[in-house]
Amino acid sequence: MDKEFLKGKKLLILAGIDVHIKVVESAKKLGVYTIVTDYLPLDESPAKQVADEYWMLNIMDIDKIVERCKKEKIDGVLAFCVDPTQIPYQRICEKLNVPCYGTREQFAIMTDKRLFKDFCLLHGVDVIPEYSFEDIEKGKVIYPVLVKPTISRGSRGQTICYSRQDIPDAVRIAQSASGDGNILIERYMSGAQDMSFSYFITNGCAYAVKIGDRYRGKIEDGLDRQQIGRASCREQMATIMPSKRIEEIRTGIEPQIKNMIKALGVRFGAVFLQGFYENGKVYMYDPGLRFPGSDFDVVLKNITGLDTASSFVQFALTGKTDCCDGNPDFAYDYGGGACVIISLSVRQGTICKFEGFDEIAALPYVYSASKRRHIGGVVEATGDVRQRAAEFCAYIANRNDVPAFFEKVYSTIKILDENGKDMIISKVEQL
């Protein structure tokens, strides 16, 4: 592709969270004029701070954004890895007649857990066993179960139920958090290995760029619904990729996943999936027509040369489905080392100080360091991703050195409240 053609083009990026900084930077390197929009003030929207221009328009204000885009002669629009941007992105692109990496139907399937489960089953991909209200009434449920919204994000609206008496409250919580008011009641996959999958799609071919093991929080901390980490586990509060079962996944499970992605019909884009591994199967439970909201792809770019952010910028401004900046073959292997994401979650309180953050961020093998919450931020005990305060993405060349990296992080980092007490949950044990 003649990248000179891109110089001076105007790109609107939806949402200014820190993981979109890489998108802004990639676009600038191509000579693209960057604009970021969301409703947040400049100091709370990191990608706005590095963009050429920013707008104070909520990503949900589709008509206002379209009107502004027409006035400013915007050449392309991009949503990269933020869950709430998916549907608005498609609608905006449709109204502007600019390239979009998904159709209405594709985004519906990949944002509605009900439609997603049906699509998986249709194409031979396993999903978590489900219960109906009739099953509950007839006592056919094996507890615990997880009650969750069909359309939501960040583990919001989810409740673990240990008996029939827990169901009514859980249903109300899930319905209030669901985009369509509908819910799912599923087997709670306690003890199964949580996993994360990401595929980069170019010219209709899906390439694995992330097949990782995720570690969730402890039940006693109210954090077991999300990626946080068990105190007894060395791989604390993390996703580690490639998975320790990578060869089994690639040969026995991935063919069905790729067939499903092919059936979805995406020619260019990204597919994000989460599932539980158990007894040789992966039971999928969460989808997205996007990349996940972390900087694993920054590590990917530095280690393998595959620049997904640049590829997406090029697609947004040309519509060419063969956009691919780098070689996606074997990207999932990270050159034989390990890509590690550590998410630090904190207990309820007000964040007053970060200690040791800059020291960890300066380590040569740490490719991304971000503060998800800031000084003065009030954290509530929501039990979901809103309790995450910081995140680090690193590349560990020798996988045997991963435990030492966790030990380094947890012996260095402190996030202090107004009383000077450390707020970090589930600190790593001595290894």
C-alpha positions in Angstrom: 0.0 0.0 0.0 1.2 3.5 -0.8 1.2 5.0 2.7 2.0 8.5 1.2 -1.6 8.5 0.2 -2.6 8.7 3.9 -0.8 11.9 4.7 -3.2 14.7 5.7 -6.2 12.4 5.9 -8.4 13.0 8.9 -9.2 10.2 11.3 -11.8 10.3 14.1 -11.0 7.8 17.0 -13.9 7.0 19.3 -12.9 7.1 23.0 -9.8 8.5 24.5 -8.8 5.9 27.1 -5.1 5.1 27.5 -5.1 2.0 25.3 -6.0 4.2 22.4 -2.7 6.2 22.7 -1.1 3.5 20.4 -3.7 4.1 17.8 -3.1 7.9 17.8 0.6 7.4 17.6 0.4 4.9 14.8 -1.8 7.2 12.8 0.5 10.2 13.3 3.5 8.1 12.1 1.5 7.6 8.9 1.0 11.4 8.6 -2.7 11.2 9.5 -4.4 14.0 11.3 -5.9 12.6 14.5 -9.1 13.6 16.3 -10.3 11.8 19.5 -13.8 12.2 20.9 -15.6 11.3 24.1 -17.4 13.2 26.9 -14.5 13.2 29.3 -12.4 16.3 30.2 -8.8 16.4 28.8 -7.1 15.3 32.0 -9.2 12.1 32.1 -8.9 11.2 28.5 -5.2 10.2 27.8 -5.5 9.7 24.0 -7.0 13.2 23.6 -3.8 14.5 25.2 -1.6 13.1 22.3 -4.1 13.7 19.4 -3.9 16.6 17.1 -7.4 17.6 18.0 -10.2 16.5 20.4 -13.9 16.9 20.6 -16.2 16.8 23.6 -18.9 14.6 22.0 -20.1 11.5 23.7 -19.6 8.4 21.6 -23.3 7.6 22.0 -24.3 10.9 20.4 -24.2 9.4 16.9 -26.1 12.1 15.1 -24.0 14.9 16.6 -20.8 13.1 15.7 -22.0 12.4 12.1 -22.9 16.1 11.7 -19.5 17.2 13.0 -17.7 14.7 10.8 -19.4 16.0 7.7 -18.6 19.6 8.6 -14.9 18.8 9.3 -14.7 16.5 6.2 -13.5 13.5 8.2 -12.0 10.7 6.0 -12.4 7.8 8.4 -13.7 6.7 11.8 -12.1 4.0 14.0 -13.1 2.1 17.1 -10.3 -0.2 18.3 -10.7 -1.9 21.6 -13.4 -0.2 23.7 -16.5 -2.3 24.2 -19.2 0.5 24.3 -17.9 2.0 21.0 -18.8 -1.1 18.9 -22.4 -0.3 18.0 -22.0 3.5 17.7 -19.0 2.9 15.5 -20.9 0.9 13.0 -23.8 3.3 13.0 -21.6 6.3 12.4 -19.7 4.6 9.6 -22.9 3.6 8.0 -24.3 7.2 8.0 -21.0 8.6 6.7 -20.5 5.9 4.2 -16.9 5.3 5.3 -15.1 2.0 5.8 -16.3 -0.1 8.8 -14.9 -3.5 9.7 -18.3 -5.0 10.7 -22.0 -5.0 9.6 -25.0 -4.5 11.8 -25.6 -8.2 11.9 -21.9 -9.0 12.8 -21.8 -6.5 15.6 -25.1 -7.8 16.9 -23.8 -11.3 17.1 -20.6 -10.2 18.8 -22.1 -7.9 21.4 -25.2 -9.9 22.4 -24.3 -12.9 24.5 -27.6 -14.7 23.6 -27.0 -14.3 19.8 -23.3 -15.2 20.3 -24.2 -18.4 22.1 -26.6 -19.4 19.4 -24.0 -18.6 16.7 -21.3 -20.7 18.5 -23.6 -23.7 18.8 -24.6 -23.4 15.1 -20.9 -23.6 14.2 -19.7 -26.3 16.5 -18.1 -24.1 19.2 -18.8 -25.1 22.8 -20.5 -22.7 25.2 -21.3 -22.7 28.9 -24.3 -24.9 29.9 -27.4 -22.8 30.5 -30.4 -23.0 32.7 -34.0 -21.7 32.2 -36.4 -20.3 34.7 -38.3 -23.5 34.3 -35.2 -25.5 35.3 -35.1 -23.4 38.5 -38.7 -23.9 39.3 -38.4 -27.7 38.8 -35.2 -27.9 40.9 -33.1 -29.1 37.9 -30.3 -26.6 38.6 -26.9 -27.6 40.0 -25.5 -24.7 42.0 -23.6 -22.4 42.0 -24.8 -20.6 38.9 -23.8 -17.3 37.3 -26.6 -14.8 36.5 -25.5 -12.2 34.0 -26.9 -9.6 31.4 -27.0 -10.6 27.8 -25.5 -7.2 26.8 -23.1 -5.5 29.2 -19.4 -4.9 29.7 -16.6 -5.3 32.3 -18.4 -8.0 34.4 -21.1 -5.6 35.3 -24.4 -7.0 36.5 -23.1 -10.5 37.3 -23.9 -12.4 40.4 -22.9 -15.9 41.6 -25.9 -17.7 43.1 -25.4 -20.6 45.6 -29.0 -21.4 46.0 -32.5 -20.8 44.6 -33.0 -18.0 47.1 -30.2 -16.0 45.5 -31.8 -16.0 42.1 -34.4 -13.2 42.4 -32.0 -10.5 43.5 -29.4 -11.7 40.9 -32.0 -11.4 38.1 -32.9 -7.9 39.1 -29.2 -6.8 39.1 -28.6 -8.5 35.7 -31.7 -7.0 34.1 -30.8 -3.5 35.3 -27.3 -3.8 33.8 -28.4 -5.4 30.5 -28.6 -3.3 27.4 -31.8 -5.2 26.3 -33.1 -6.2 29.7 -32.4 -9.9 29.1 -30.3 -12.2 31.1 -28.5 -15.6 31.1 -28.3 -18.2 33.9 -25.3 -20.4 33.4 -23.3 -23.0 35.2 -20.6 -21.3 37.3 -17.3 -22.5 36.0 -15.5 -22.7 39.3 -12.1 -24.4 39.0 -12.0 -24.2 35.2 -9.1 -22.3 33.5 -10.3 -18.9 32.2 -8.9 -18.1 28.8 -8.7 -15.2 26.4 -8.5 -15.3 22.6 -7.9 -12.6 20.0 -7.7 -13.0 16.3 -6.6 -10.4 13.7 -8.5 -10.8 10.4 -7.0 -9.6 7.2 -8.3 -10.4 3.7 -10.8 -12.8 5.4 -8.2 -14.9 7.1 -8.1 -15.1 10.9 -4.7 -15.2 12.6 -4.3 -15.9 16.3 -2.5 -13.0 18.1 -3.5 -13.9 21.7 -4.3 -17.2 23.3 -3.7 -16.7 27.0 -4.5 -18.0 30.4 -6.4 -15.6 32.7 -6.4 -15.6 36.5 -9.4 -14.3 38.4 -9.9 -12.9 41.8 -10.9 -14.6 45.1 -14.5 -15.1 46.1 -13.8 -13.7 49.5 -12.6 -10.4 47.9 -15.7 -10.3 45.7 -13.5 -10.3 42.6 -14.0 -13.8 41.3 -15.9 -12.6 38.2 -13.0 -10.9 36.6 -9.3 -11.2 35.7 -7.6 -10.6 39.0 -5.8 -13.6 40.4 -5.9 -16.1 43.2 -3.6 -15.6 46.2 -2.4 -19.2 46.0 -1.4 -18.8 42.3 2.0 -17.7 41.2 0.6 -16.2 38.0 -1.1 -13.5 40.2 -3.6 -11.0 38.8 -2.7 -11.7 35.2 -3.1 -13.0 31.7 -0.2 -15.0 30.5 0.3 -15.8 26.8 0.7 -18.1 25.0 -1.4 -20.5 27.1 0.3 -23.4 28.8 -2.1 -25.5 26.6 -1.2 -23.7 23.4 -0.5 -26.8 21.3 -3.7 -28.6 22.5 -5.7 -25.5 21.7 -4.2 -24.9 18.3 -4.8 -28.5 17.1 -7.9 -29.6 18.9 -10.0 -26.5 19.5 -8.9 -23.6 17.2 -10.1 -25.1 13.9 -13.7 -24.8 15.1 -13.1 -21.2 16.3 -11.6 -20.3 13.0 -14.6 -21.9 11.1 -16.9 -19.8 13.3 -15.0 -16.6 12.5 -15.1 -17.5 8.8 -18.9 -18.0 9.0 -19.2 -14.6 10.6 -18.0 -13.2 7.3 -15.6 -10.5 8.6 -13.0 -9.5 5.9 -10.9 -7.3 8.1 -11.0 -6.6 11.8 -10.5 -8.3 15.2 -12.4 -10.9 17.1 -12.1 -11.2 20.9 -13.3 -14.2 22.8 -13.2 -15.4 26.4 -13.9 -19.0 27.5 -13.2 -21.6 30.1 -11.0 -24.6 29.5 -12.2 -27.9 31.1 -11.4 -31.5 30.1 -10.2 -30.8 26.6 -12.9 -28.3 25.7 -13.2 -24.5 25.7 -16.6 -23.2 26.7 -16.9 -19.7 25.2 -18.8 -17.0 27.2 -17.9 -13.5 26.0 -17.4 -12.1 22.5 -16.4 -8.8 20.9 -15.8 -7.6 17.3 -12.7 -5.8 18.6 -9.4 -6.3 20.4 -9.5 -6.5 24.2 -8.8 -3.4 26.2 -5.1 -4.0 27.1 -1.8 -3.2 25.5 -0.8 -6.8 24.7 -0.5 -5.7 21.0 2.2 -3.2 22.0 4.3 -6.2 23.1 3.2 -8.0 20.0 4.5 -5.2 17.8 7.9 -5.0 19.6 8.5 -8.7 19.6 7.0 -9.9 16.3 6.8 -6.7 14.2 3.0 -7.1 13.7 1.5 -3.6 14.1 -2.3 -4.1 14.4 -3.0 -0.5 15.3 -1.3 0.7 12.1 -3.2 -1.9 10.1 -6.5 -0.6 11.5 -5.7 3.0 10.8 -4.9 2.1 7.2 -8.2 0.1 6.8 -10.2 3.0 8.3 -8.9 5.4 5.6 -8.8 3.1 2.6 -11.3 0.3 3.2 -8.8 -2.2 1.8 -9.3 -5.6 3.6 -5.8 -6.8 3.0 -4.3 -4.2 5.3 -1.6 -5.8 7.4 1.5 -4.0 8.7 3.8 -6.9 9.5 3.6 -10.7 9.4 0.7 -12.3 11.4 2.0 -15.9 11.0 2.8 -17.4 14.4 2.3 -14.1 16.2 0.5 -15.9 19.0 3.9 -17.5 20.0 5.6 -14.2 20.9 8.9 -15.5 19.7 9.0 -18.3 22.2 8.7 -16.0 25.3 5.8 -14.9 27.4 3.6 -11.8 27.2 2.4 -11.0 30.6 -0.4 -8.6 31.6 -0.7 -7.7 35.3 -3.8 -5.9 36.5 -3.7 -4.4 40.0 -7.1 -4.2 41.6 -7.7 -2.2 44.8 -10.2 -2.4 47.7 -12.8 0.3 48.3 -11.4 3.7 49.2 -9.9 6.9 47.8 -6.6 6.7 46.0 -4.1 9.2 47.3 -0.7 8.0 46.2 1.1 5.6 43.8 4.4 4.3 45.0 6.8 2.3 42.8 4.8 2.7 39.6 7.5 4.6 37.7 10.1 2.1 38.8 8.2 -0.8 37.3 7.3 1.2 34.2 11.0 1.9 33.5 12.0 -1.8 33.4 13.3 -2.5 29.9 11.0 -5.5 29.4 7.8 -3.6 30.4 6.4 -2.2 27.2 3.2 -0.6 28.6 2.3 0.9 32.0 -1.0 2.6 32.6 -2.9 4.0 35.5 -6.6 3.0 35.2 -7.5 5.1 38.2 -5.9 8.3 39.3 -5.1 10.3 42.4 -8.3 11.4 44.2 -10.3 8.6 42.5 -12.9 7.0 44.7 -13.1 3.2 44.2 -16.2 1.3 45.2 -16.5 -2.4 45.9 -18.1 -3.2 42.5 -16.4 -6.6 42.1 -15.7 -5.8 38.4 -13.0 -4.1 36.3 -13.8 -0.7 37.9 -11.6 -1.8 40.8 -8.6 -2.1 38.5 -6.1 0.7 39.3 -3.1 0.0 37.2 -1.9 -2.4 34.5 1.5 -3.5 33.1 2.3 -5.4 29.9 5.7 -7.1 29.8 7.7 -9.5 27.7 9.5 -12.2 29.6 12.0 -13.9 27.2 12.3 -17.0 29.5 8.9 -18.2 30.8 10.6 -19.5 33.9 11.3 -15.9 34.9 7.6 -15.0 35.1 7.2 -15.6 38.8 10.2 -13.3 39.5 8.4 -10.5 37.5 5.3 -10.9 39.7 7.5 -10.8 42.8 9.2 -7.6 41.6 5.9 -5.9 40.9 4.3 -6.8 44.2 7.3 -5.9 46.3 7.6 -2.5 44.6 4.1 -1.2 44.0 1.9 0.4 46.6 -1.4 2.2 46.0 -2.2 4.2 49.2 -5.4 5.5 50.6 -6.0 8.6 52.7 -4.8 6.8 55.8 -1.6 5.7 54.1 -2.7 2.0 53.9 -2.0 -0.1 50.8 -5.2 -0.7 48.8 -3.9 -3.5 46.5 -5.9 -6.7 46.8 -4.3 -10.2 46.9 -0.7 -9.4 47.0 1.6 -12.2 45.8 2.8 -14.8 48.2 6.5 -15.4 48.7 7.7 -17.8 45.9 
